[in-house]
Amino acid sequence: MARKKGGKSTGFVSNGERPNVSKWVRKEIRNSVAPIVTLQNKWKAFNAGKRVMVTFIRVTAKEAGWKKPEPYRMKQEG
């Protein structure tokens, strides 16, 4: 049998198969954020150039018709 290199074990490493937080806790945390705050966060991410999903059926903001705001410019007279 081959011997492991390094001598000491690095300890247990999880395979990441299951979440370590119960389902009801995850749902409660997700629902604790107000919908207006969620929309604000999505708008900030969209303006930063991120790919934002708008609805639960995974529609991107560009497909939903969101457009980046243009900077306001005053017209010069004359």
N, C-alpha and C positions, 0 to 999 in steps of 0.2 A: 504494500500500500504506500502511496506517495505521501510524503510529508508536506504540510502547508508551509509556505514561505512566510517569514516574518515573525514566527514564534507565537505572538499573542493574537487572540481572536478579536475581531472588530466588533463583536456583539451581534445581536439579532437585527436583521434588516427586514423591514416589512415589504411585502409584495405589492401593497397598495390596492388590494382587491376590494376591501370594504371600507366604508367611511367609519371613522372612529367617534362620530357624534351621532346620537340617535336622530331619527327622521323628524320627530316632532319638534326637536330643538332647532334643527335647520329650517323647518317651515316657519317656526315662530320668529326666528331672526329675520328671515326674508320678508315676512309680512309686517314686521315692526317698523319698517321704513315707510314713511308717507308716500303716496303716489306722486305728489308734486315734487318731492325730493328726488325720486327715481327719475322723473322726466327731466329735471334740471341736470342730474348727473349724465343722462344720456345725451342731452343737448351739448354739454361741455365736451364730452368725448367726441361727438360728431364734429364739432368745430375744431377739435384738435387733430382731426383726420383719421380717427379710429373707425372701424367697421361696427356700427351699432345695430343691434336687433331691436325692432320696435314692438312687435307683437309676439305672442306665445307661439305662433306658427313659423317663427324665424324668418321674418321679412326684414330686409335691411332698410335703413333709413332712406337711402337713395331710391330704392324701389318704391317706398311709401310716399315719395315726393318731397322729402326734406331738401332744402337748399341752404347753402351757407349764406349768411347775411353779408351784404356788401357794405363796405365802410361808407358812412354818410359824408357827402361832399357838398359844400355850398357852392352855388354857381357864382362865377365871377362876372360882374356886369362891366360892360364896356369893351 
